[in-house]
Amino acid sequence: MFDPLLLPELREMLLENDEPAMREFCDVFHAGVIAETLEALTNDEIWRVLLQAGLSRQVEIFEYISLQRQTELVTCLDKPHLSTLLEVMAPDDRADLLQNMVPEHVESLMPLIAQAQRSDIRKLLSYPDHSAGSIMTTEYASLREGLSVAEALAQLRTQAPNRETIYYLYVLDEARHLHGFVSLRKLILARPETPVADIMDRDVISVRVDEDQELVANRMAKYDFIAMPVVDDQGRLVGIVTHDDVIDVLREEATEDAHRFGGVLPLEDSYLSTPFVELAWKRGVWLVLLMVAGFGTAGVLNYYDGVTANLEWLVKFLPLVLASGGNTGSQSATLVIRALALGELNRKAQFHILRREAATGFVLGGSLAVLAFVFAMMYGPVMDAVIVAVTIALVVTLGTINGSLLPMILRSLGMDPAIMSNPLIASLSDMLGVLIYYNVALLAVGRLF
Amino acid sequence: MFDPLLLPELREMLLENDEPAMREFCDVFHAGVIAETLEALTNDEIWRVLLQAGLSRQVEIFEYISLQRQTELVTCLDKPHLSTLLEVMAPDDRADLLQNMVPEHVESLMPLIAQAQRSDIRKLLSYPDHSAGSIMTTEYASLREGLSVAEALAQLRTQAPNRETIYYLYVLDEARHLHGFVSLRKLILARPETPVADIMDRDVISVRVDEDQELVANRMAKYDFIAMPVVDDQGRLVGIVTHDDVIDVLREEATEDAHRFGGVLPLEDSYLSTPFVELAWKRGVWLVLLMVAGFGTAGVLNYYDGVTANLEWLVKFLPLVLASGGNTGSQSATLVIRALALGELNRKAQFHILRREAATGFVLGGSLAVLAFVFAMMYGPVMDAVIVAVTIALVVTLGTINGSLLPMILRSLGMDPAIMSNPLIASLSDMLGVLIYYNVALLAVGRLF
């Protein structure tokens, strides 16, 4: 397991240029632990250590290094060595790395890479971001239907060394159409002479190569697979998405949704490694938009200038009234956006949800109105408290409806519902809140607006 | 794969009481697909279909049914049958189900369950919620160090039928101390006479049984395991957490964090299946708290009554000023909370983050102040615009610092940083915003407060 003492030891090896020790270091520990320790060194030092290991071990460790650091590291390596490294890398990790590199650098490398890997790279790079194709690997184990268990195991042994997972074997015909799959567990347990056809699963759950990675994650979560086959529109197997990639997708999507919902354009890298200017920009864009909305609210208040002058006490409760709408709206939006992300809401459920949210809003609005009435009585006359309470009831009910409706509208327009961010809902609800508050007040004091 | 036509077909089988067809239905499709289809039926109908299948297949399908529905289903089954079902279920799924059942029902079942399973149940139920122990299973494959590959494979074949995963074999001594592990891939590729000790990994990455499930998920994500061993404080293997459980944990934790951050107490079940009253309560608790905070802000405004009377124009920009602080605060909180959840921020990084957030706030505050100045000029004199701009600069900078600082403080107090919800940050920032706004105005008009 990760040991904080590894780093000083490693630094000493580098100082003494103790190559046998470095070689041993690369062999003994888990590749992930080694990568973690290496990341604290300079790029040159990392290569000095890594190059002590055999090529396949080099690649294994390299694949655990963060993508951003990988991109830096490849610039320090001569092209022949780099192209060998790329040839051995897992296709999906390789595609991720190449996508992150300077395009000119990639193009200058391509001629040095073997034909088979080159066309694999071109293929994987052609799938759009966030599609099943963009996260899959092309290294899967496959076999023909006619084999026996013993033959299948023998064939698997020849495929195994360079397959990402050998725990599922996909049964294909000559045109690579997917007919079924068999787990290694079943093969191990079956008698050697059993035909694979007798024990394979024919009800294969797969995804199309152009489907969204979130769908892949939801389906993997539902069916508990180690890997999910990816097929083209003809039903031909083109790759697999493995459990570890799905975990990455889930973390990535949860982070993106959280960022969007918090009013930040999603970051490409981790929070820590995002440059200052990029971070400021990704927040600034939203803040400027929200400020424009804020000036809309200022415009509304400007319009009601005369009311403020006559009913000055309204100001006291203004932040409270606006916050109540924003808070319930953001609650509803959170619940709906998260349920949509988990694939829980189909079209039929949406109407049900909307009715239920409206009812919840009504109940919450009523209860908060009572509370607000009691509080407001402490600051002024009954009439003022009535105005505040009625406004709260309306603002909360409408906030709930807006908060749940807007993400669903966005989803049905084919947009990501999570862009209905918390601050945006709060801003919209501010404007609506001012309108309701002032009109309730005007109605109550008998001057219909 | 899931087929919407399965349900009408199944209903017809039930109508005609076509038992052979039901049996075939339970055999042909993926257990997850069957479970999904069954959930549309009544509890009695589900059992009529399920009981056609053999016991192990019944359990396989049953385990894919949602926990809530499982809890309903067990109440319709006689105790002897139910105890048999429980005996065959996977230990982790069984523990989840029992935890969800009425305690009296569980206790009345216990005597009917075989001794070995009974003590396994007691053990698993004793681990606290959200701990590694609460999500692990006790069905792992293990072996002694002295064996050869051929012997290990033979032993695995006897263990395999009732082990959750057989793709990692854990190497234990007599006291069950974990010494290493070997993957089935390595066993398949090695020569039969090779000693397991020669090919096993000795740098085992594990978690302690009382560690948080989020840590398990983060470690699995980092090292790409199919399963992670769980050890007690003596280093003895007590269970494993498998990839599918980690996917569930990630989805659950992301949902909880989103709910908390949106100002809703985390739901136990899915959004759709949470009862109305529970949902209203879990939102209402927060809303009441936030309303109290809102009345705090009203109190501050009440205190500055005289200022509002003299500088009535301040009101126009009040929502804008308060929203600016809330928006930047919630951005910062989102970024920090998410980075903490992903395990990206250690103690050293926290100071760095705080400095960077303050700098970001300064830059964003400055830019927004300029924008606000230009906008505000459209509504009034230069002096008013200056007051608004200076307030925005201060509120935004402080909002950034608060938004990033508060989650870190909560974390260092051992609390979940995600309870620093968006609405709570907005509320705190409202009160601070009013104080800053009015004092800047008082300063500017030359009457020091």
Interface residues (C-beta under 8 A of the other chain):
Chain A: M1 F2 V28 F29 H30 G32 V33 E36 Y64 L153 L156 R157 A160 P161 I166 Y167 L184 R185 I188 L189 D201 R202 D203 V204 I205 S206 A217 M220 A221 K222 Y223 D224 F225 I226 H243 D244 V246 I247 D248 L250 R251 A254 T255 D257 A258 H259 F261 G262 G263 V264 S270 Y271 L272 F276 L279 A280 R283 G284 W286 L287 V288 L290 M291 G294 F295 T297 A298 L301 N302 D305 T308 A309 E312 V315 K316 F317 L318 P319 L320 L322 A323 S324 G326 N327 T328 S330 Q331 A333 T334 L335 V336 I337 R338 A339 L342 E344 L345 A349 H352 I353 R356 A359 T360 V363 L364 S367 L368 L371 A372 F375 Y379 V396 N422 P423 A426 S427 D430 V434
Chain B: M1 F2 V28 F29 H30 G32 V33 E36 Y64 L153 L156 R157 A160 P161 I166 Y167 L184 R185 I188 L189 D201 R202 D203 V204 I205 S206 A217 M220 A221 K222 Y223 D224 F225 I226 H243 D244 V246 I247 D248 L250 R251 A254 T255 D257 A258 H259 F261 G262 G263 V264 S270 Y271 L272 F276 L279 A280 R283 G284 W286 L287 V288 L290 M291 G294 F295 T297 A298 L301 N302 D305 T308 A309 E312 V315 K316 F317 L318 P319 L320 L322 A323 S324 G326 N327 T328 S330 Q331 A333 T334 L335 V336 I337 R338 A339 L342 E344 L345 A349 H352 I353 R356 A359 T360 V363 L364 S367 L368 L371 A372 F375 Y379 V396 N422 P423 A426 S427 D430 V434
